[in-house]
Structure formats: structure tokens, C-alpha cells
Amino acid sequence: MNQPKYLLRGERLALAQPRAEMLPEYHRWENHPGTILGYGNQVPQSWETRAAGFERQAKSDRYTQFEVVHTEDEQPVGMTILAIDHQVRTAEYTMLLAPEARGRGFATEATLLTLDWAFHLTALRMVWLKVLEQNAAGIRAYENAGFKSGGRLRQSGFWLGDPCDELLMDILSAEFPGPSAVKRELGGIVELGGTRNET
């Protein structure tokens, strides 16, 4: 297996380019019962559908995908995706963690790294997401990364077979809590008031 191709490093995690050879692992993560429950998918996804979707997203400028890697052992622990609306400079955020990586605080750091990329490199104005109301762990991670409540879609999802609400959450570029791994990586380049100065 090829080594991860790092794009942005945080404290414990890094964003890397997705790898085609990791697709069987991504598919396993997505078909775990906890993932199906959290996403509200209800049914497992076939291998053919997942493989076709990976190829389609890889060729599209609408989707920015990251493999999330634990830097200590270089093991992939999840994926994050920004589905970008280029006309209005916003994106829907989606996160997937490997079942064995959950409960270790990775969700917040992976979200912060992706938002850092979204705001400081992709120049998005706002990032939003949907999360089922019963997904307390997910909501807590998103709040820790700076997302705020943006409303709800009533009875639009299911949790353990029962109808439930989906919460809308969003974050503006100015609300990014930091610290910025992007700015740390860039070192001497400092952005002040929309201008870029070499220091």
C-alpha cells in the first residue's frame, strides 16, 4: 500500500489525498451499522455503487475529499468531504470515522483541519452540515469545532427506526476558532484584513 500523501498536519491527525487502494476500507467504514444509523442511510451501499461514486467524485471540482490519517502510525482513521457550491462559495460538510477510531476525539480535530483548509485555502464563506438530532457525539464534536445551530428539518430522518429531526449547523469563515494549521504551515505569510504580506 502506498504511503499517505499528506496535505495538512494537525496535532494528532493529518489531511491526506484519498487513495484508490483504500476504497475497500472506506466501504467497510460506510457499511458499519453505526455509520448507517448516523447517516440515516438505512441500507448498505453496494461495492459497485461505492466504487463508481469514488471515481465520479475524484473527477469533479465540486467535491474536495480528504483521507484523515493518524500521524503517529500513519493509519487512516476517516474521511472528510466538502461538497462545494462554487457560485456562492459555500460547502456542505460530511465526515466519516472508522468504527474503531470513534470515541477518541478525532472528530473535532478532523473537522477543524477541514474547516481550516476550507476557509484559508479554498476561500469559502460558510460551511454547513446536517446531523440527526439524536447523534449527541457528532453534535458535540461539531460544536467544539465552531459550528452553530442553523435550524432543523422536522421528522426528516430516522433513528433506530423512529422518525427524528435533522439539525442544520453552520460556521462562517470569521467564526473559525483556530488555531490554523494552514497559517502555521505557511510560516512567514501573514494575512491581515484581506491582504497578504510577507514577513
ROGU-816235 format. One record per residue: residue number from 1; residue in three letters; x, y, z of N, C-alpha, C in turn. Coordinates in Angstrom, 1 decimal, padded with zeros to 4 digits. Layout:
% residues N
MARFI   seq   type     n.xx     n.yy     n.zz    ca.xx    ca.yy    ca.zz     c.xx     c.yy     c.zz
MARFI   NUM    ALA        X        Y        Z        X        Y        Z        X        Y        Z
...
This chain:
% residues 199
MARFI   seq   type     n.xx     n.yy     n.zz    ca.xx    ca.yy    ca.zz     c.xx     c.yy     c.zz
MARFI     1    MET    000.8   -001.2    000.0    000.0    000.0    000.0    000.9    001.2    000.0
MARFI     2    ASN    000.5    002.2   -000.8    001.3    003.5   -000.9    001.1    004.2    000.5
MARFI     3    GLN    002.2    005.0    000.8    002.1    005.8    002.0    001.1    007.0    001.8
MARFI     4    PRO    000.5    007.5    002.9   -000.4    008.6    002.8    000.4    009.8    002.2
MARFI     5    LYS   -000.3    010.6    001.3    000.2    011.8    000.7   -000.4    013.0    001.5
MARFI     6    TYR    000.4    013.4    002.5   -000.1    014.5    003.4   -000.3    015.8    002.7
MARFI     7    LEU   -001.4    016.5    003.1   -001.7    017.8    002.6   -001.6    018.8    003.8
MARFI     8    LEU   -002.1    018.5    005.0   -002.1    019.4    006.1   -002.0    018.6    007.4
MARFI     9    ARG   -001.1    019.0    008.2   -000.9    018.3    009.5   -001.4    019.1    010.7
MARFI    10    GLY   -002.1    018.3    011.6   -002.6    018.9    012.8   -001.8    018.3    014.0
MARFI    11    GLU   -002.3    018.3    015.2   -001.6    017.8    016.3   -001.5    016.3    016.3
MARFI    12    ARG   -002.6    015.5    016.1   -002.6    014.1    016.0   -002.9    013.6    014.7
MARFI    13    LEU   -003.7    014.4    013.9   -004.2    013.9    012.6   -003.6    014.8    011.5
MARFI    14    ALA   -003.8    014.2    010.3   -003.4    015.0    009.1   -004.5    014.7    008.0
MARFI    15    LEU   -004.6    015.7    007.1   -005.4    015.5    005.9   -004.5    015.0    004.8
MARFI    16    ALA   -005.0    014.0    004.1   -004.2    013.4    003.1   -005.1    013.2    001.8
MARFI    17    GLN   -004.5    013.0    000.7   -005.2    012.7   -000.5   -005.9    011.3   -000.4
MARFI    18    PRO   -007.1    011.2   -000.8   -007.8    009.8   -000.8   -007.0    008.9   -001.7
MARFI    19    ARG   -007.0    007.6   -001.4   -006.3    006.6   -002.2   -007.2    005.5   -002.7
MARFI    20    ALA   -007.1    005.2   -004.0   -008.0    004.2   -004.6   -007.8    002.9   -003.9
MARFI    21    GLU   -006.6    002.5   -003.4   -006.4    001.2   -002.8   -007.0    001.1   -001.4
MARFI    22    MET   -007.4    002.3   -000.9   -008.1    002.3    000.4   -009.6    002.2    000.3
MARFI    23    LEU   -010.1    002.1   -000.9   -011.6    002.1   -001.1   -012.3    000.9   -000.4
MARFI    24    PRO   -011.7   -000.3   -000.4   -012.3   -001.3    000.4   -012.5   -001.0    001.9
MARFI    25    GLU   -011.5   -000.2    002.5   -011.7    000.2    003.9   -012.7    001.3    004.0
MARFI    26    TYR   -012.8    002.3    003.1   -013.8    003.3    003.1   -015.2    002.6    003.1
MARFI    27    HIS   -015.3    001.6    002.2   -016.6    000.9    002.0   -016.9    000.2    003.3
MARFI    28    ARG   -016.0   -000.4    004.0   -016.2   -001.1    005.2   -016.7   -000.1    006.3
MARFI    29    TRP   -016.1    001.0    006.4   -016.5    002.0    007.4   -017.9    002.5    007.1
MARFI    30    GLU   -018.3    002.7    005.8   -019.6    003.2    005.5   -020.7    002.2    005.7
MARFI    31    ASN   -020.4    001.0    005.7   -021.4   -000.1    005.8   -021.5   -000.6    007.3
MARFI    32    HIS   -020.7    000.0    008.2   -020.9   -000.3    009.6   -022.2    000.1    010.1
MARFI    33    PRO   -022.9   -000.7    010.9   -024.3   -000.3    011.4   -024.3    001.1    012.1
MARFI    34    GLY   -023.2    001.5    012.8   -023.2    002.8    013.4   -023.2    003.9    012.4
MARFI    35    THR   -022.5    003.7    011.3   -022.4    004.7    010.2   -023.8    004.8    009.5
MARFI    36    ILE   -024.4    003.7    009.2   -025.7    003.7    008.5   -026.7    004.4    009.4
MARFI    37    LEU   -026.7    004.1    010.7   -027.6    004.8    011.7   -027.3    006.3    011.6
MARFI    38    GLY   -026.0    006.7    011.8   -025.7    008.1    011.9   -026.0    008.9    010.6
MARFI    39    TYR   -025.8    008.3    009.5   -026.0    008.9    008.2   -027.5    008.9    007.8
MARFI    40    GLY   -028.2    007.9    008.4   -029.6    007.8    008.0   -029.8    007.0    006.7
MARFI    41    ASN   -028.8    006.3    006.3   -028.8    005.6    005.0   -029.8    004.4    004.9
MARFI    42    GLN   -030.0    003.7    006.0   -031.0    002.6    006.2   -030.6    001.4    005.5
MARFI    43    VAL   -029.9    001.4    004.4   -029.4    000.2    003.7   -028.0    000.3    003.4
MARFI    44    PRO   -027.2   -000.8    003.3   -025.8   -000.8    003.0   -025.7   -000.4    001.5
MARFI    45    GLN   -024.5    000.1    001.2   -024.2    000.5   -000.2   -023.4   -000.6   -000.8
MARFI    46    SER   -023.7   -000.9   -002.1   -023.0   -002.0   -002.8   -021.6   -001.5   -003.2
MARFI    47    TRP   -020.8   -002.5   -003.4   -019.4   -002.2   -003.8   -019.4   -001.4   -005.1
MARFI    48    GLU   -020.2   -001.8   -006.1   -020.2   -001.2   -007.4   -020.6    000.3   -007.3
MARFI    49    THR   -021.6    000.6   -006.5   -022.1    001.9   -006.3   -021.0    002.8   -005.6
MARFI    50    ARG   -020.3    002.2   -004.6   -019.3    003.0   -003.9   -018.1    003.3   -004.8
MARFI    51    ALA   -017.7    002.3   -005.6   -016.5    002.4   -006.5   -016.8    003.5   -007.6
MARFI    52    ALA   -018.0    003.4   -008.1   -018.4    004.4   -009.1   -018.5    005.8   -008.6
MARFI    53    GLY   -019.0    005.9   -007.3   -019.1    007.2   -006.7   -017.7    007.8   -006.4
MARFI    54    PHE   -016.8    007.0   -006.0   -015.4    007.4   -005.7   -014.8    008.0   -006.9
MARFI    55    GLU   -015.0    007.3   -008.0   -014.4    007.8   -009.3   -015.0    009.1   -009.8
MARFI    56    ARG   -016.4    009.1   -009.6   -017.1    010.3   -010.1   -016.7    011.5   -009.3
MARFI    57    GLN   -016.6    011.4   -008.0   -016.2    012.5   -007.1   -014.8    012.9   -007.3
MARFI    58    ALA   -013.9    011.9   -007.6   -012.5    012.3   -007.8   -012.3    013.1   -009.1
MARFI    59    LYS   -013.2    013.0   -010.0   -013.1    013.8   -011.3   -013.9    015.1   -011.2
MARFI    60    SER   -014.6    015.4   -010.2   -015.4    016.6   -010.1   -014.7    017.6   -009.3
MARFI    61    ASP   -014.9    018.9   -009.7   -014.3    020.0   -008.9   -015.3    020.5   -007.8
MARFI    62    ARG   -016.4    019.8   -007.7   -017.4    020.1   -006.7   -017.0    019.5   -005.4
MARFI    63    TYR   -016.4    018.3   -005.4   -016.1    017.6   -004.2   -014.6    017.6   -003.9
MARFI    64    THR   -014.3    018.1   -002.7   -012.9    018.0   -002.1   -012.9    017.0   -001.0
MARFI    65    GLN   -012.2    015.9   -001.3   -012.2    014.8   -000.3   -010.8    014.7    000.3
MARFI    66    PHE   -010.8    014.3    001.6   -009.6    014.1    002.4   -009.7    012.8    003.1
MARFI    67    GLU   -008.6    012.1    003.1   -008.4    010.9    003.9   -007.8    011.5    005.2
MARFI    68    VAL   -008.3    011.1    006.4   -007.9    011.5    007.7   -006.9    010.5    008.2
MARFI    69    VAL   -005.7    010.8    008.5   -004.7    009.9    008.9   -004.1    010.2    010.3
MARFI    70    HIS   -004.0    009.2    011.1   -003.3    009.4    012.4   -001.8    009.4    012.2
MARFI    71    THR   -001.2    010.5    012.5    000.2    010.7    012.1    001.2    009.8    012.8
MARFI    72    GLU    000.9    009.4    014.0    001.8    008.5    014.8    002.1    007.2    014.1
MARFI    73    ASP    001.0    006.6    013.6    001.2    005.3    013.0    000.9    005.3    011.5
MARFI    74    GLU    000.5    006.4    011.0    000.1    006.6    009.6   -001.1    005.7    009.2
MARFI    75    GLN   -001.9    005.4    010.1   -003.1    004.7    009.8   -004.3    005.6    009.5
MARFI    76    PRO   -005.0    005.3    008.4   -006.2    006.1    008.1   -007.3    005.9    009.1
MARFI    77    VAL   -007.9    006.9    009.6   -009.0    006.8    010.6   -010.3    007.4    010.2
MARFI    78    GLY   -010.4    007.9    009.0   -011.6    008.5    008.5   -011.5    009.3    007.2
MARFI    79    MET   -012.6    009.9    006.8   -012.6    010.8    005.6   -013.5    012.0    006.0
MARFI    80    THR   -013.1    013.1    005.3   -014.0    014.3    005.3   -014.2    014.7    003.9
MARFI    81    ILE   -015.3    015.4    003.6   -015.7    015.8    002.3   -016.3    017.2    002.3
MARFI    82    LEU   -015.9    018.1    001.4   -016.6    019.3    001.2   -017.3    019.3   -000.1
MARFI    83    ALA   -018.6    019.4   -000.1   -019.4    019.5   -001.4   -019.6    020.9   -001.7
MARFI    84    ILE   -018.8    021.5   -002.6   -018.7    022.9   -002.8   -019.7    023.5   -003.8
MARFI    85    ASP   -020.4    024.6   -003.4   -021.2    025.3   -004.3   -020.3    026.5   -004.8
MARFI    86    HIS   -019.7    026.5   -005.9   -018.7    027.5   -006.3   -019.4    028.8   -006.6
MARFI    87    GLN   -020.6    028.8   -006.9   -021.3    030.1   -007.2   -021.4    031.0   -006.0
MARFI    88    VAL   -021.7    030.4   -004.8   -021.9    031.2   -003.6   -020.8    031.0   -002.6
MARFI    89    ARG   -019.7    030.2   -002.9   -018.6    029.9   -002.1   -019.0    029.4   -000.7
MARFI    90    THR   -019.8    028.4   -000.7   -020.2    027.6    000.5   -020.0    026.1    000.2
MARFI    91    ALA   -020.1    025.3    001.3   -019.9    023.9    001.1   -020.7    023.1    002.2
MARFI    92    GLU   -021.2    022.0    001.8   -021.8    021.0    002.8   -020.6    020.1    003.2
MARFI    93    TYR   -020.6    019.9    004.6   -019.5    019.1    005.2   -020.0    017.8    005.6
MARFI    94    THR   -019.3    016.7    005.3   -019.6    015.4    005.7   -018.3    014.7    006.2
MARFI    95    MET   -018.5    014.0    007.3   -017.4    013.3    008.0   -017.7    011.8    008.2
MARFI    96    LEU   -016.7    011.0    008.0   -016.8    009.6    008.3   -015.6    009.1    009.1
MARFI    97    LEU   -015.9    008.5    010.2   -014.8    007.9    011.0   -014.9    006.4    011.0
MARFI    98    ALA   -013.7    005.8    010.9   -013.6    004.3    011.0   -014.3    003.9    012.4
MARFI    99    PRO   -015.0    002.8    012.4   -015.7    002.4    013.7   -014.7    002.3    014.8
MARFI   100    GLU   -013.5    001.8    014.6   -012.5    001.6    015.7   -011.8    002.9    016.1
MARFI   101    ALA   -012.1    004.0    015.3   -011.4    005.3    015.7   -012.4    006.2    016.4
MARFI   102    ARG   -013.6    005.8    016.6   -014.6    006.6    017.3   -014.4    006.7    018.8
MARFI   103    GLY   -014.8    007.8    019.4   -014.6    007.9    020.8   -013.3    008.4    021.3
MARFI   104    ARG   -012.4    008.8    020.4   -011.1    009.2    020.7   -010.8    010.7    020.5
MARFI   105    GLY   -011.8    011.5    020.2   -011.7    012.9    020.0   -011.2    013.3    018.6
MARFI   106    PHE   -011.2    012.3    017.7   -010.7    012.6    016.3   -011.7    013.5    015.5
MARFI   107    ALA   -013.0    013.4    015.8   -014.0    014.1    015.0   -013.8    015.6    015.1
MARFI   108    THR   -013.5    016.1    016.2   -013.3    017.5    016.4   -012.0    018.0    015.6
MARFI   109    GLU   -010.9    017.3    015.8   -009.7    017.7    015.1   -009.8    017.5    013.6
MARFI   110    ALA   -010.4    016.4    013.1   -010.6    016.3    011.7   -011.5    017.4    011.1
MARFI   111    THR   -012.5    017.8    011.8   -013.4    018.9    011.4   -012.6    020.2    011.4
MARFI   112    LEU   -011.9    020.5    012.4   -011.1    021.7    012.4   -010.1    021.8    011.3
MARFI   113    LEU   -009.4    020.7    011.0   -008.4    020.7    009.9   -009.1    021.0    008.6
MARFI   114    THR   -010.3    020.3    008.4   -011.0    020.5    007.1   -011.6    021.9    007.0
MARFI   115    LEU   -012.1    022.5    008.1   -012.5    023.9    008.1   -011.4    024.8    007.8
MARFI   116    ASP   -010.2    024.6    008.4   -009.0    025.4    008.1   -008.7    025.4    006.7
MARFI   117    TRP   -008.7    024.3    006.0   -008.5    024.2    004.6   -009.6    024.9    003.8
MARFI   118    ALA   -010.8    024.7    004.2   -012.0    025.3    003.5   -011.9    026.9    003.6
MARFI   119    PHE   -011.6    027.4    004.7   -011.6    028.9    004.8   -010.3    029.6    004.4
MARFI   120    HIS   -009.2    028.9    004.6   -007.9    029.6    004.4   -007.2    029.2    003.0
MARFI   121    LEU   -007.7    028.1    002.4   -007.1    027.8    001.1   -008.2    027.8    000.0
MARFI   122    THR   -009.4    027.2    000.3   -010.5    027.2   -000.7   -011.2    028.5   -000.7
MARFI   123    ALA   -011.1    029.3    000.3   -011.7    030.7    000.4   -013.2    030.6    000.4
MARFI   124    LEU   -013.7    029.6    001.2   -015.2    029.5    001.3   -015.7    030.6    002.3
MARFI   125    ARG   -016.9    031.0    002.2   -017.5    031.9    003.1   -018.2    031.2    004.3
MARFI   126    MET   -018.8    030.1    004.0   -019.5    029.4    005.0   -019.5    027.9    004.7
MARFI   127    VAL   -019.6    027.1    005.8   -019.7    025.6    005.6   -020.8    025.2    006.5
MARFI   128    TRP   -021.7    024.2    006.0   -022.8    023.8    006.7   -022.9    022.3    006.7
MARFI   129    LEU   -023.8    021.7    007.6   -023.9    020.3    007.6   -025.3    020.0    008.2
MARFI   130    LYS   -025.7    018.7    008.0   -026.9    018.2    008.6   -026.5    017.0    009.5
MARFI   131    VAL   -027.2    017.0    010.7   -026.9    015.9    011.6   -028.2    015.5    012.3
MARFI   132    LEU   -028.4    014.2    012.5   -029.6    013.7    013.2   -029.6    014.2    014.7
MARFI   133    GLU   -030.7    014.6    015.2   -030.8    015.2    016.5   -030.3    014.3    017.6
MARFI   134    GLN   -030.5    013.0    017.4   -030.1    012.0    018.5   -028.5    011.8    018.4
MARFI   135    ASN   -027.8    012.2    017.4   -026.4    012.0    017.3   -025.6    012.9    018.2
MARFI   136    ALA   -025.7    012.7    019.5   -025.1    013.7    020.5   -023.6    013.8    020.4
MARFI   137    ALA   -022.9    012.7    020.1   -021.5    012.7    020.0   -021.1    013.6    018.8
MARFI   138    GLY   -021.8    013.4    017.6   -021.5    014.2    016.4   -021.7    015.7    016.7
MARFI   139    ILE   -022.9    016.0    017.3   -023.2    017.4    017.5   -022.2    018.0    018.4
MARFI   140    ARG   -021.7    017.3    019.5   -020.7    017.9    020.4   -019.4    018.2    019.6
MARFI   141    ALA   -019.0    017.2    018.8   -017.8    017.4    018.0   -017.9    018.6    017.1
MARFI   142    TYR   -019.0    018.8    016.4   -019.2    019.9    015.5   -019.2    021.2    016.3
MARFI   143    GLU   -019.9    021.3    017.5   -019.9    022.5    018.3   -018.5    022.8    018.8
MARFI   144    ASN   -017.7    021.8    019.1   -016.3    022.1    019.6   -015.5    022.6    018.5
MARFI   145    ALA   -015.9    022.4    017.2   -015.1    022.9    016.1   -015.6    024.2    015.6
MARFI   146    GLY   -016.7    024.7    016.3   -017.2    026.1    016.0   -018.5    026.2    015.3
MARFI   147    PHE   -019.1    025.0    014.9   -020.4    025.1    014.2   -021.5    025.6    015.2
MARFI   148    LYS   -022.4    026.3    014.7   -023.6    026.8    015.4   -024.9    026.3    014.9
MARFI   149    SER   -025.9    026.3    015.7   -027.2    025.8    015.2   -027.8    026.8    014.2
MARFI   150    GLY   -028.3    026.2    013.1   -028.9    026.9    012.0   -030.3    026.6    011.7
MARFI   151    GLY   -030.9    025.7    012.5   -032.3    025.4    012.3   -032.5    023.9    012.3
MARFI   152    ARG   -033.7    023.4    011.9   -033.9    022.0    011.9   -034.9    021.6    010.8
MARFI   153    LEU   -034.8    020.4    010.3   -035.7    019.8    009.3   -036.5    018.8    010.1
MARFI   154    ARG   -037.8    019.1    010.3   -038.6    018.3    011.2   -039.0    016.9    010.6
MARFI   155    GLN   -038.7    015.9    011.4   -039.1    014.5    011.0   -038.5    014.1    009.6
MARFI   156    SER   -037.4    014.6    009.3   -036.8    014.3    008.0   -035.8    013.1    008.0
MARFI   157    GLY   -035.5    012.5    009.2   -034.6    011.4    009.3   -035.2    010.3    010.2
MARFI   158    PHE   -034.4    009.3    010.4   -034.8    008.1    011.3   -033.6    007.8    012.2
MARFI   159    TRP   -034.0    007.4    013.4   -033.0    007.0    014.4   -033.5    005.7    015.1
MARFI   160    LEU   -032.8    004.6    014.9   -033.3    003.3    015.4   -034.7    003.0    014.9
MARFI   161    GLY   -035.0    003.4    013.7   -036.4    003.1    013.1   -037.4    004.1    013.4
MARFI   162    ASP   -037.2    005.0    014.3   -038.2    006.0    014.6   -037.9    007.4    013.9
MARFI   163    PRO   -038.9    008.1    013.4   -038.7    009.4    012.8   -038.0    010.4    013.8
MARFI   164    CYS   -037.2    011.2    013.2   -036.5    012.2    014.1   -036.2    013.4    013.2
MARFI   165    ASP   -035.8    014.5    013.9   -035.4    015.7    013.2   -034.0    015.7    012.8
MARFI   166    GLU   -033.6    016.4    011.8   -032.2    016.7    011.4   -031.9    018.1    011.8
MARFI   167    LEU   -030.8    018.3    012.4   -030.4    019.7    012.7   -029.5    020.2    011.7
MARFI   168    LEU   -029.6    021.5    011.3   -028.7    022.2    010.4   -027.7    023.0    011.3
MARFI   169    MET   -026.5    022.9    010.9   -025.4    023.6    011.6   -024.5    024.3    010.6
MARFI   170    ASP   -024.0    025.5    011.0   -023.1    026.2    010.0   -022.1    027.0    010.8
MARFI   171    ILE   -021.0    027.4    010.0   -020.0    028.2    010.5   -019.5    029.1    009.4
MARFI   172    LEU   -019.2    030.4    009.8   -018.7    031.3    008.9   -017.2    031.4    009.0
MARFI   173    SER   -016.6    031.9    008.0   -015.1    032.0    008.0   -014.6    032.7    009.2
MARFI   174    ALA   -015.2    033.9    009.5   -014.8    034.7    010.6   -015.0    034.0    012.0
MARFI   175    GLU   -015.8    032.9    012.0   -016.0    032.2    013.3   -015.1    031.1    013.5
MARFI   176    PHE   -014.1    030.8    012.6   -013.2    029.7    012.7   -012.4    029.9    014.0
MARFI   177    PRO   -012.5    028.9    015.0   -011.9    029.1    016.3   -010.4    029.0    016.3
MARFI   178    GLY   -009.8    028.3    015.3   -008.3    028.2    015.3   -007.9    027.1    016.3
MARFI   179    PRO   -006.6    026.9    016.5   -005.5    027.6    015.7   -005.5    027.1    014.3
MARFI   180    SER   -004.8    027.8    013.4   -004.8    027.5    012.0   -003.5    026.7    011.6
MARFI   181    ALA   -003.7    025.5    011.2   -002.6    024.7    010.8   -002.1    025.2    009.4
MARFI   182    VAL   -003.0    025.8    008.6   -002.6    026.3    007.3   -001.6    027.5    007.5
MARFI   183    LYS   -001.9    028.4    008.4   -001.1    029.5    008.7    000.3    029.1    009.3
MARFI   184    ARG    000.2    028.1    010.1    001.5    027.6    010.7    002.3    027.0    009.6
MARFI   185    GLU    001.7    026.2    008.7    002.5    025.6    007.6    003.1    026.7    006.7
MARFI   186    LEU    002.4    027.8    006.5    002.9    028.8    005.6    004.0    029.6    006.2
MARFI   187    GLY    004.1    029.6    007.5    005.2    030.3    008.2    005.2    031.8    008.1
MARFI   188    GLY    006.0    032.3    007.2    006.1    033.8    007.1    005.1    034.5    006.4
MARFI   189    ILE    004.1    033.9    005.8    003.0    034.6    005.2    001.9    034.9    006.1
MARFI   190    VAL    001.6    036.1    006.3    000.5    036.5    007.3   -000.5    037.3    006.5
MARFI   191    GLU   -001.8    037.0    006.8   -002.9    037.6    006.1   -003.5    038.6    007.1
MARFI   192    LEU   -003.6    039.9    006.7   -004.2    041.0    007.5   -005.2    041.7    006.7
MARFI   193    GLY   -006.4    041.7    007.2   -007.5    042.4    006.6   -007.7    042.1    005.1
MARFI   194    GLY   -007.5    040.9    004.7   -007.7    040.5    003.3   -006.5    040.8    002.4
MARFI   195    THR   -005.4    041.3    002.9   -004.2    041.5    002.2   -003.1    040.5    002.6
MARFI   196    ARG   -002.2    040.1    001.7   -001.2    039.2    002.1    000.1    039.9    002.1
MARFI   197    ASN    000.8    039.7    003.2    002.1    040.4    003.4    003.2    039.4    003.7
MARFI   198    GLU    004.3    039.5    003.1    005.5    038.7    003.5    006.1    039.3    004.8
MARFI   199    THR    006.4    038.4    005.8    007.1    038.9    007.0    008.3    038.2    007.2
